[in-house]
Amino acid sequence: MTPADPAPARGADAVADVIRIEYGRVVAGLIRRFGDIGLAEDALGEAVVIALERWPRDGVPPNPAGWLTTTASRKALDHLRREKVRDEKYAEAAMLTDDTPAEPTGPVADDRLRLIFTCCHPGLAEPARVALTLRLLGGLTVAEIANAFLVPETTMAQRITRAKSKIARAGIPYRIPREEDLAERLDAVLAVLYLVYNEGYLSSGADVADREDLALEAIRLTRALRSVADGIGSPPEVDGLLALMLLSLARRPARIAADGALVTLDDQDRTLWDAGLIDEGHALVRECLRRNRPGPYQLQAAIQAVHTDALDATLTDWGQVVALYDQLMALAPTPVVALNRAVAIAELDGAQVALAAVDGLGLTAYGPWHATRADLLRRLGRTDDAGRAYAAAIATTDNPAERTWLAARRETLGGPTSRPGSRA
C-alpha cells in the first residue's frame, strides 16, 4: 500500500495556521484599504478557499499571509468591478500599490493597535465595539468571544451582525484616530487587549490548552499602547493591564503537566516561573501604587503580585488578596470577580462560607463556577455533590487541559480533601 502523500495535509495545516495567527492583521489591512467590513471578510474568505485548493497541490508560498492579502485584495477589487462601484472607493483602492506613499498614521504608529483604536468607534455601544474588534482584529471566533462575554454563541453572533449593520447604515468611517479620539476609546481598547490575552492564556477551544501567540501579541500591543498613552496623561490602567499580563504569563512554564492536565496555582512548581517577567510586573505594580489611582486592571495585577511574591503556596497572604478583591468589587462588582473573591475567602473563613457566596452567584454557564463549587464541596466531604459539579464543569469547557484536570479530580473523589484550585 502506497503511503499517503503528506503534502495536502501540510498545505491544509498551513492555511489553518496562517488564519489562526494572521487573520486579524490581514482582515484589518483589507478593512483599512477598502473601508468595508463585509467586503473585507468576504474577500478573505474567498482567498482562503483558493488557498485550500492550491497550497496542498502547489506548495505553501514563502509568505502565506502576504499571499492571502494579495489574493483577497484582488477578490475585493473583482467584487467592486462586478457591482460597478467605480467611484472614489474603487479608484483609491485600485491605485494602492507597493509604490504608493505611506498614508499618515496619526498618533498611533503601530498598525494593528491603530486599527483597534479605529474599530473602537464611539458610535457603537461598548460591548459591540469590543466584540466586533475581537472578531476582526483579534482573530477570535464567535464562539471564543461568546465565551469571554458569558453569553450564548447565537447571541454574540447577532450582536456582531447588528454592529456591522449599524456601521453600514450609519456610514461610520474607519478613519485613522486623531489625538482627541484616543482618550474616549482607551477603555474599549484595553478591554479588547485583555480579552485577547485571556483567550491566549487559556484557550476556549478544544485543540490546544493555551495560545501563546495570542498572549504574546496582546502583550506586544499593550507595550505599544504605553507609548501612545504618554500623550493622554499616561493612564495607570495601561500599566496595570501590562503588569497583569506579565505576571500571569510568568507562570506559563508550570501551568501544564506532562499528561496535558492543567496545574492549578497551588500545585505549580514555582521554580519554573519566569523571574524576569515577575520582576517587571512587580515594578509596574509598584508604579501603579505610587500613582494611587486604582482601577480594575491595576487591582487584578496587584492580586497577581501577591501570588507571585509567595515562594510557596502556604505563604500566600490571603488577607491581602481578599482586601484587594474587596476594592475590586467596589470598582467592578461582577459575578466573576465575586467568584474569584470567594476562592480567597475559603482560605480565610472556610469552604462553607465560600460555598454560600458561590451558590449565590448562579453562573451556571460558566465553567470555573462549577469547578469552584466542585472543589468546595470536595473539601466539605460532599462527594456525590462534588462529582455532579465536576461533571457540569467538564461539560462547559472544551479546553483539553481543563478537561483532563477536572476528570482527574472527579476520579479521586473519596480520597483526601483538598483546597479549591485557584485558577492556573
N, C-alpha and C positions, 0 to 999 in steps of 0.2 A: 504494500500500500504506500503510495507516494505521500510524503509528509505535506501537510497543508502549507501553502505559501504564507509566511508571516507578514509580508508587506502590506496586504489590505488591512490587517488588524492594526499595524503600526500607523498607517495613514488615518484610519478612523480615530485611533487614540490621540494622534497629533491634533486632529480637529477638536476633539473634546478638550484637550489640554489648553489649546490657544483660546478657546471660548471661555473656559473656566478662568484663565489668568488675564486675558487681554480684552474680554468682551467690553468692559466699561470704557477702556481707553479708545477702542475702535468706534463704538457707537457714539461716544462723546464727540469724537472728531467729525463724524458724519453729521451729527446734530449741529455742530458749530458751523460746518460748511454749508449745509442745506437749510438749516433753520426749521426743520420739520421732524418731529419725533417719529410719527408713523412712517414717513418715507425712510428715515434712517434705519428703523428696526426692520422694515420690510426688505430693504436693500441688503442689509447684513444677513437676514435670513436666507435670501436667495444665494448670497455668496457662500454661506455655509453648506447649502445643498450642493453647489458646484464643487466645493472642496471635498465633500464626502464622495463625490463621483470621481474626481480626478486624482486626489492625493494617494489613495490606495493603488491606483494604476500607474501614475507618473512619478510618484515620489513626493515627499514633503518639500515644499520650497524652502530656500535658505532663510527667508524672513516670513514666517507664516502669518504674523499679524499684519505686516505690510501687504502681503498678497490679499488677505481678506479686505483690507481697507481699499486697495485699488479696485478689486473686483466689485465690492459693494458700491463704490463711487460710480463706477460705470453703470451698474444696475440702476442707481438712483437717477443718473442722467437719462438713461433709457426711459424710465418712468416719466420724467418730465417731458421728454420728447413725445411720448405716446399720448400724454394728456394735453399736448400742445400748450404747455405752460412756458411760453417763450418770453417771459417778462424779465424783470431785473434779477429775480431769483435764479433763473436758468442762466442768464448771461454772466452773472457774477460767479456762479458755481463752475460754469464751463471754462471760465478764464483762469481759474485757480490751477496753477501748475507748480512744479518744483522751483520755477524761476520767479514766482510771484513774491514780491516783497512781503516780509513778515508783517502781519497786522499788529496794531498796538495791543499790548496785553493788559493795560490798565495797572492797577496797584498790586495785582496778584500775578506773580511771574510763573509759578508752576502751572502747567497746562491743565492737569486733572483737577487741582484744587480750584483753579479759576472756573472750570466748568461746573464744579459742585456749587460754588457761590452763584453762578449764573442760573443753575436749575432751582436753587432755593429761593424762588421768587415770592415776594410777599403777597402777590395776587392769589396764591393758593393757601389754603389752611395748612398749618404746620405739619400735621400728620400726613397729609397728602404730599407736601413738599418732600418730606423725609422719605416716604415710601417710594415716590417716583424717582428720586435721586439714587436711592439704593438700587433700584431696578436698572436704571440707565447707566450709572457711573460706578456703582459698587459691584455690578455684575451678579447680584444676588437674584435667585429665583423668587417667584411669587410665594412659593411655599416657605422659603427661608425668611422672607420679610414678614409673612404672616406669623411665623413662629416668634420672631422678635417682638411683634406687637401684641402677641397673645390673642389673635383673632383667627377665625376660620380662613382657610385659603380663598374660598369664594368671596368672602367679604373684602379681603385685601385686593383681589383681582378687580372687583367692582370699584374700589377706591382708586386704584391706579388708572383704570379706564376713565373714570369721571374726571380725574386730574388732567389726563391727556385731552379729553373733550373740552374742558374749560379753557385750556391753553389754546386749542384750535379756535373755539368760538370767540374768545376774548382777544385773540391776537396778542397774547402775552409774548413779548420778544425775548429771545435768548441772546441778549446783548452782553457784552463784557461789563462786569460790575464796576461801578465807579467807587471812588473813595467813600462817598457818603452812603453807599449801599452796604458796606461791609458790616457795620455795627448791627444793623437791623437783621442781617442774615446770619450772624455768627452763631446764634443758638441752634438754628436748624443745621448748619454745617457741622457743629460739634456733635449733634445727635446722629448725623449720618456717619461720621467717623467712628463714633462709639459703637454703633450697631454693626458696622463693617468689621471692626476689631472683634466684637463678640462672636460673630459668625466664624472668624478665623480662629478664635480662641477655643471654641467648642462647636464643631460643625453640627448643623441640624440635619444634615443628610446622612445617608446610610453607607457612603463609600469610604469616608475617612473620619478619624476621630477629631482632627483639627485641620485647619488650613493655614499653614504658616505664611503662605504668600499673601493672603488677605490681611493677616495680623501685621506683617511687616509693612505692607502698603499703607495701612491705616496709621502706623507709627510714622512712616516717612511723611505722609501728608500732614500729620499733626505737627511734626517738626517744622515743615514748611509754613504751616499756619502761624507758628510762633513769630516768625519774621514779619508776616502780614499784620499780626496783632499789635506789633510795636507802634504801628501807625494809628491805632484806635485805642490807645491807652493801655496796652498790654493786659487785657482781662485775665485775672489769675485762673479762671476756669480752663483756659487753654493749657497752662502748665499743669493744672490738676488732672486733666484728661491724659496728657502725655505721661505723667507720673503713674497714673492708674494702669495704663497700658504696659509701661516698662516693668512695673513691679509684678504684674501678673505673668507677663511673658518670661520673666526671670525664672519662674518655676517650671517652665515647659519641659526641661530635661528630666524632671522627676514625676511628670503627670501621668504617663502611660507605662504600665507594667509590661514585662516581657510577653505575657499572654494576651496583650492587647486591651486589658482592662484599665479603666480609669483608676488612678491612685488619688484618694482624697487628701486634702491638705494635712490632716493629722498624721497620715501614714507616709508622707513623702520623705525621701532621703534628702535632707536639706543641704547636704554637702554637694549635691548636684546642681543646686540653684546657681544662677549666673550672678556672681558677686558684683560685676561691673554694672549690670543693669540695676541691681538693687541699690548700689551707691548713688547712681544717677537719679533714680526715683526718689530716694530719701532726700537728696539735696533739693529736688523740686518741691517736695512736700514741705521742707523747712522754709523754703522761699515763700510758699503759699501761706504758711502760718505767720511769717513775718508781716505779710501784707494785711492779714486779718480781715479779709473779705470773703468769708467762706461761701462755697457753693457746692452743689451735689457732687460734681466730679472731684473736687478737692477733698471732700469728706470721704468719698469712696477710696481715694488714693491714700488718705491718712489711715483708714482701716487696713488697707493692704500693707502699709508701712509697719503697723503694729505686728501683723502676722509675720512679715519678713524680718522683723527685728528679733524675733524669738529663735534662739538656737535649737530649741526643742519645743514640740507642741505643748508640753506640760508647762512651759514657761510663758505661754501667751497671756498677755494682760487683758483678760476678758472684761474686766470692769471698764477699761478704757475703750474697748471695742463697743460695748453696749452704749457708753456715753456718746461715742461718735455716731452710732446708729440713731440715738435719740435726736441728735442735731440734724441728721439726715432726714429723719421722719418729719421734723418741723419744716424743712425746706421742700421735701419731695415725698409726701405721705402716700406712697404707692403700696399696693399689696406685696409686690416683690421685695421692696425694702423691708416691710414688716416681716416677711418670711425669713429673710436673712438675719434680722434682728432676733427673731425667735430662736435661731440656732445658737446665737451667742447667749441668749437668756437661759438656755438649757444648761450652759456651763456654770451659771451663777445660781439659778433658782431651781434647777432640776427639770427633768423631762416632762413631768406632769404639768407644770406651769407653762412650759414651752408648747406642749401639745394643745393646751386650751387656746393659746394665742394662734397657733397654726390652723386649728379647726375653724376658728372664726373667720378665716380669710376665704375659704371656699374656692381656691384656684384649681378647680377640677380639670381644666385643660392644660395645666402647667406641670410638666414632669417633675421638676425639683420639689414642688409642693408634695406630691405623692411620695417621693423619695425621702423627704424630710420627715413626713408622718411615719413612714415605714421604720425609719431608724429610731424615732422617738418611741414608737410602740414596741420595738425590739428591746429597747432599754427598760421599758416597763414590764417586760415579760409577757406581753400580749402577742404571742407568736402567730396565732391564727389571723388576727387583725393585721399584723405586720406583713404576713405573707400576701394577703389581699392587696395591701398598699404597694408592696413591691411589684406585684403583677400589674397594677394600674400604672405604676411608674414606667415599667418596661413597655407598656402599650402606648405610652405618649412620646416615646423617643425612638428615632431611627439611628442615632449615633452608636456606632459599634462598640466604642469603649464604655459608654454609659450602660449599654445593654449587658455587656459582659460583667461589669461590676455589680449591677443590680441583680443579675441572675445568681452570681456567686453569693451575694448577701442573702438572697432568699433561700439558697440551698443550705446555708449554715444556720438557719433558724433552729432554735433549740439548744444551740451552743452558748458560749459565754456572751453576755450582753456587751454592747459597746456604745460609744458615744455617737450621736448623729454625725454623719460625714459632712464636714464643711466642703463647699464647692472646690473642686481641684483648681 
